[in-house]
């Protein structure tokens, strides 16, 4: 059958016809050729029973582990055992090319402010920065990324953890408070899974479901039961079922695999959803209610938004600019559902503004608009206290917002930005001093169609291209 090139996780079907082999006879197969056994999902041997003088073998090829180049894969059929007589068959060889089975390259780009080296370009630029995307090094294995104003935290596909930018408070996890202008590995572990960068502190989850934190801790935002700074990763409690994490300024939020929602750090105006008032500090994770259906959470400085598994959207906390979306500016000290919709999809809660997509691919924004971050091409003085659709597109995919900057991708892999253009954070090849000199509606960054992951910290942005 030659198939030419296969792709990762491709199932190849061999149809074997037999002569003088009774129905019910067990045939055994073993892959041949110069591919590694580890390339075959489920192993490189198997068996099947002959029916109507025919046996069909399905071999699934996984990510290739050998050197680049053309290889062949075949299948040897025998009876009695793997070492039994060979059966004459019509099983053909196929040709594979290693490059078609390798993971797509994941390149990291950064732009915006760079006074602490947060762009990872091995330099610092005190005034201004980079106003268009510039690749960070030459590595092609970046995985998870997160930035917040002055620093970046990231993982690679091998599970290693990396950080750079401002080391204030030990927020880089490198056992010191020194700034770094290029990616530096945090420890030697290869089990890091998810990361989030907040203002001078970091949260991270390992593949075993444990939660870790480091950096500034004056408001208990590390969740370690105290207010002591940590300059290297420390485990938060002993739970092994942490799933999702988010943070904003001095508050943190997380969801466990059992669907429960947790908050800690600085609470302002009831922002944790615990039906409390005033400023209250929680230095260890505290559960919000008893619900077990929380699916996403996104925290701003003093408020948050979250979805449940039924597609409903909930918000809580400080609401001075109407960014909770309830058509008022009243603070909420416990979670309140926004409308009756059950079709909310992706969410991002920034500094007094909110963004969310629906399952139909539309994008909605509400809250403060002082930098044009609502994307509706309206006056910067016009806020919105309830969701309003951004344009008419139905192909929005990923969204992220912070401090008046918005990054978003569409399903075609294009990257779009709006909001403040200060320090070149929009990547549109312009650096301005005033935050009001920006874009109040979405504009595409370049022509690339391979953007796959995004994060903005308000004054800088990072993104990954795949392929």
C-alpha positions in Angstrom: 0.0 0.0 0.0 2.8 2.3 0.1 1.5 5.3 2.0 4.3 7.7 1.6 4.6 9.8 4.7 2.6 9.0 7.8 1.9 11.4 10.7 2.0 11.1 14.4 -0.5 8.6 15.8 -1.3 7.2 12.4 -3.0 3.8 12.2 -1.8 1.7 9.3 -4.1 -1.3 8.3 -2.6 -4.5 6.9 -5.0 -6.9 5.2 -3.6 -10.4 5.1 -5.1 -13.1 2.9 -4.3 -16.7 3.6 -4.1 -20.0 1.6 -5.1 -23.3 3.2 -5.4 -21.7 6.6 -8.6 -22.5 8.4 -10.9 -19.9 9.9 -10.2 -19.6 13.6 -6.5 -20.0 13.2 -4.5 -17.5 15.2 -1.9 -15.6 13.3 0.9 -13.6 15.0 2.4 -10.5 13.7 5.6 -8.5 14.3 6.6 -5.2 12.8 9.7 -5.2 10.6 11.9 -2.4 9.2 14.2 0.1 10.8 11.8 1.9 13.2 12.1 1.7 16.9 9.7 -0.6 18.9 8.8 2.4 21.0 7.3 4.0 17.9 4.5 1.4 17.8 1.6 2.2 20.2 0.9 -0.9 22.3 4.1 -2.7 21.2 5.4 -4.1 18.0 3.8 -7.6 18.2 0.2 -8.9 18.3 -2.2 -11.6 17.1 -5.5 -12.0 15.3 -7.8 -14.8 14.3 -8.4 -15.6 10.7 -12.0 -15.1 9.4 -13.0 -15.9 5.8 -9.3 -16.4 4.9 -8.5 -12.9 6.0 -6.9 -11.2 8.9 -6.7 -7.4 9.4 -3.8 -6.0 11.5 -3.9 -2.4 12.7 -0.6 -0.9 13.6 -0.5 2.6 15.2 2.7 4.6 14.7 3.6 7.0 17.5 6.1 9.9 17.5 9.3 8.7 15.9 12.3 8.4 18.1 15.0 7.7 15.5 17.2 10.0 13.5 15.7 12.0 10.7 15.3 10.4 7.3 13.2 8.0 5.2 12.5 4.6 6.9 10.3 1.6 6.1 8.0 -0.4 8.2 6.5 -3.8 7.4 4.8 -6.6 9.2 5.8 -10.3 9.4 3.0 -12.9 9.8 3.4 -16.3 11.3 1.4 -19.2 12.7 1.7 -21.1 16.0 3.9 -18.4 17.6 5.9 -15.4 16.6 8.6 -17.9 15.5 6.3 -20.2 13.6 6.1 -20.7 9.8 5.7 -17.5 7.8 2.3 -17.1 6.1 2.3 -15.8 2.6 0.4 -12.6 2.7 -0.3 -9.3 0.8 1.1 -7.2 3.6 3.1 -4.4 2.0 5.9 -2.2 3.3 5.1 1.5 3.9 7.6 4.4 3.8 7.7 6.9 6.6 9.7 10.1 7.0 11.0 10.8 10.5 10.2 14.5 10.2 6.5 13.8 9.7 6.4 12.1 13.0 8.3 14.6 15.1 6.4 17.1 17.3 5.9 20.5 15.7 8.5 23.0 16.7 7.3 25.4 19.4 9.1 28.7 19.1 8.7 31.4 21.7 8.5 35.1 20.8 8.4 38.2 23.0 7.8 42.0 22.6 7.1 45.1 24.7 8.9 46.5 27.7 12.3 45.1 28.6 13.9 47.1 31.5 14.2 44.0 33.6 15.3 41.7 30.8 11.8 40.2 30.6 11.9 39.8 26.8 14.6 37.1 27.3 16.9 38.7 24.7 20.0 38.8 26.9 19.8 42.5 27.2 17.9 45.3 29.0 16.4 48.4 27.4 15.5 51.0 30.0 13.4 53.2 27.7 11.0 51.4 25.4 11.6 47.9 24.3 10.7 45.7 21.3 7.7 46.8 19.3 7.4 43.6 17.2 7.7 39.9 18.0 11.3 38.7 18.4 12.2 35.0 18.9 13.6 34.1 22.3 16.7 32.1 21.6 16.6 29.2 19.1 14.9 26.5 21.2 11.8 24.8 19.6 10.4 22.9 22.6 8.5 25.6 24.6 5.3 24.4 26.1 3.4 26.5 28.8 4.0 30.2 29.1 2.9 33.0 31.5 3.9 36.6 32.0 2.9 39.4 34.3 4.5 42.9 33.8 8.1 42.3 34.6 8.9 38.5 34.4 8.1 35.3 32.5 7.7 31.7 33.7 7.6 28.9 31.2 7.9 25.1 30.7 9.4 23.1 27.9 8.0 19.9 26.4 10.6 17.9 28.5 8.9 19.1 31.7 11.7 21.5 32.7 10.8 24.9 34.3 12.4 28.3 33.1 12.1 31.9 34.2 13.6 35.3 33.4 13.0 39.0 34.0 12.6 40.7 37.4 13.9 38.6 40.4 12.1 40.9 42.9 11.1 38.9 46.0 12.5 35.7 44.6 9.8 35.5 42.0 12.0 33.7 39.5 12.5 30.7 41.8 16.3 30.8 41.3 17.2 31.0 45.0 18.0 34.7 44.8 16.5 38.1 43.8 18.6 38.8 40.8 17.1 39.8 37.4 17.7 37.5 34.4 17.7 38.7 30.8 17.6 35.3 29.2 15.8 32.0 30.1 17.3 30.3 33.1 16.3 26.8 34.3 14.7 26.5 37.7 16.2 23.4 39.3 16.7 20.2 37.4 13.2 18.6 37.6 11.4 17.4 34.5 7.9 17.1 36.0 6.5 20.6 35.7 3.1 20.8 34.0 1.3 24.2 34.4 2.5 27.6 35.4 1.1 31.1 36.1 3.1 34.3 36.7 1.6 37.0 39.0 3.1 40.2 40.4 6.4 39.0 41.9 5.3 35.5 42.6 4.7 32.3 40.7 2.4 29.2 40.9 3.1 25.9 39.3 1.7 22.4 39.1 3.7 19.2 38.6 2.6 16.1 36.7 1.8 14.4 40.0 -0.9 17.0 40.8 1.1 18.8 43.5 1.1 22.7 43.7 4.2 24.8 44.2 4.8 28.5 44.7 7.7 31.0 45.1 8.3 34.7 45.3 6.8 37.6 47.3 4.4 36.6 50.1 3.5 39.7 52.1 -0.2 39.0 51.6 0.0 35.2 51.9 -0.3 34.7 48.2 2.0 31.8 48.2 -0.5 29.8 50.1 2.1 28.4 52.6 0.4 29.5 55.8 2.7 32.5 56.4 3.9 35.8 54.9 7.5 34.8 54.3 9.0 35.3 50.8 10.4 32.2 49.1 13.1 32.3 46.4 12.8 28.7 45.3 9.7 26.4 44.8 7.9 25.2 47.9 5.0 22.8 47.9 1.6 24.1 48.9 0.1 21.6 51.3 0.1 17.9 50.5 -2.8 17.6 48.0 -2.1 15.8 44.7 -5.2 16.8 42.8 -4.5 20.4 41.7 -5.7 20.9 38.1 -5.9 24.7 37.1 -4.3 27.8 38.5 -4.7 31.6 38.1 -3.4 34.7 39.9 -3.8 38.4 39.8 -1.5 40.8 41.7 -1.7 39.4 45.3 -4.5 36.9 45.1 -4.4 33.3 43.8 -7.1 30.9 42.7 -7.1 27.2 41.7 -9.4 24.3 40.8 -8.8 20.7 41.8 -9.6 17.7 39.8 -12.7 17.2 41.9 -14.1 20.4 40.6 -13.7 22.4 43.8 -12.6 26.1 43.7 -10.0 27.6 46.1 -8.7 31.1 46.9 -5.9 32.6 48.9 -3.8 35.8 49.3 -5.2 39.3 49.5 -9.0 39.7 49.6 -10.5 43.1 48.8 -14.2 43.9 48.9 -15.1 40.2 49.3 -13.1 39.2 46.2 -12.7 35.6 47.3 -16.4 34.8 47.2 -16.5 33.8 50.8 -19.3 36.2 51.7 -16.9 38.3 53.7 -16.3 42.1 53.6 -13.3 44.4 53.8 -9.6 43.4 53.4 -8.9 39.9 54.6 -5.7 37.9 54.1 -5.8 34.1 53.6 -2.3 32.6 53.7 -3.5 29.1 52.7 -6.0 27.8 50.1 -9.6 28.2 51.3 -12.5 26.6 49.4 -15.2 28.7 47.8 -18.5 27.2 48.8 -19.1 23.5 48.3 -19.5 23.3 44.5 -17.8 20.5 42.6 -18.4 21.7 39.0 -16.0 24.5 38.5 -14.1 24.1 35.2 -12.1 27.4 34.6 -11.0 30.3 36.7 -9.3 33.6 35.8 -8.3 36.1 38.5 -7.8 39.9 38.3 -6.3 42.0 41.1 -9.4 42.1 43.2 -12.1 40.1 41.4 -12.4 36.9 39.4 -14.5 35.0 36.8 -15.1 31.3 36.4 -17.1 28.8 34.4 -18.8 25.6 35.5 -19.0 22.4 33.6 -22.6 23.3 32.4 -21.2 26.3 30.5 -22.4 29.0 32.9 -20.3 32.0 33.8 -19.8 33.3 37.4 -18.1 36.5 38.7 -17.2 37.9 42.1 -15.4 40.7 43.9 -14.6 44.4 43.4 -16.8 45.9 40.7 -16.1 49.7 40.5 -16.0 49.7 36.7 -18.8 47.2 36.1 -16.3 44.5 35.0 -18.4 41.8 36.7 -21.0 42.4 34.0 -24.2 42.7 36.0 -25.1 46.1 34.6 -24.1 47.8 37.9 -21.0 48.7 39.9 -22.0 46.9 43.1 -19.3 44.6 44.6 -20.1 41.0 45.0 -18.8 39.0 48.0 -20.1 35.6 46.7 -20.2 34.2 43.2 -23.1 35.3 41.0 -24.1 33.8 37.7 -24.0 36.1 34.7 -27.3 35.8 32.9 -28.7 32.4 32.0 -26.3 31.5 29.2 -24.8 28.0 29.1 -22.5 28.5 26.1 -19.5 30.3 27.6 -16.2 28.9 26.5 -12.8 30.7 27.2 -12.4 33.4 29.8 -9.8 36.1 30.8 -10.2 38.5 33.6 -7.8 41.5 33.6 -7.4 44.7 35.5 -11.0 45.9 35.8 -12.1 44.4 32.4 -13.3 41.0 31.3 -13.2 39.0 28.1 -15.0 35.7 27.2 -15.8 33.7 24.1 -18.8 31.6 23.5 -19.0 28.1 22.0 -20.1 29.7 18.7 -16.7 31.5 18.5 -18.0 35.0 19.2 -16.0 37.3 21.6 -17.5 39.5 24.3 -16.0 42.2 26.5 -17.1 44.4 29.4 -15.7 46.6 32.2 -13.2 49.5 32.0 -12.2 50.9 28.6 -9.6 53.5 29.5 -7.1 52.0 27.1 -9.5 50.8 24.4 -9.3 47.2 25.8 -13.0 46.5 25.1 -12.1 46.4 21.4 -15.3 48.2 20.3 -13.8 51.3 18.7 -15.5 53.6 21.2 -14.3 56.4 23.3 -11.8 55.5 26.0 -14.1 57.1 28.6 -16.9 54.7 27.7 -17.1 51.7 30.0 -19.5 48.8 29.8 -21.1 47.1 32.8 -22.6 44.2 30.8 -21.1 42.0 28.0 -21.1 43.4 24.5 -19.9 41.5 21.4 -16.5 42.5 19.9 -17.2 42.8 16.2 -19.0 40.0 14.3 -16.3 37.3 13.9 -17.2 33.7 14.9 -13.7 32.3 14.8 -12.1 33.6 18.1 -10.0 30.9 19.8 -7.6 32.1 22.7 -7.8 35.3 24.7 -5.7 37.0 27.3 -5.9 40.4 28.9 -4.1 42.4 31.6 -3.6 46.1 32.4 -5.4 47.3 29.3 -3.7 45.0 26.8 -5.5 42.3 24.9 -4.0 39.4 22.9 -6.3 36.9 21.0 -6.0 34.2 18.4 -8.5 33.0 15.8 -9.1 29.4 14.7 -6.9 30.1 11.6 -3.9 30.7 13.8 -3.7 34.4 13.3 -2.8 36.8 16.2 -4.8 39.9 17.0 -4.2 42.7 19.6 -5.8 45.8 20.9 -5.7 48.2 23.9 -2.7 50.2 25.0 0.3 50.4 22.7 2.7 51.7 25.4 6.2 50.2 25.3 5.3 48.4 22.0 3.3 45.8 23.9 0.9 45.3 20.9 3.7 44.1 18.6 2.6 46.5 15.9 6.1 48.1 15.3 5.2 51.2 17.3 6.4 52.4 20.7 4.4 55.2 22.3 4.7 56.9 25.7 1.0 57.4 26.3 -1.3 54.5 27.2 -4.2 56.2 25.4 -2.3 56.0 22.0 -3.3 52.5 21.2 -5.8 50.5 19.2 -9.5 50.4 20.2 -10.4 47.5 17.9 -8.7 44.2 17.0 -5.8 44.5 14.5 -3.8 41.5 13.2 -0.1 41.1 14.1 1.8 40.2 10.9 0.6 37.5 8.6 1.6 34.3 10.5 -1.0 31.6 10.9 0.8 29.4 13.5 0.2 31.2 16.8 -0.8 28.6 19.4 -0.3 30.0 22.9 -0.4 33.6 24.2 0.2 35.6 27.4 0.3 39.3 28.1 1.5 41.0 31.3 0.2 44.5 30.5 3.5 46.0 29.4 5.0 43.0 27.6 3.6 40.0 25.7 4.8 36.5 24.8 3.5 33.9 22.4 4.3 30.5 20.8 4.2 29.5 17.2 3.7 25.9 16.3 5.1 24.5 13.1 
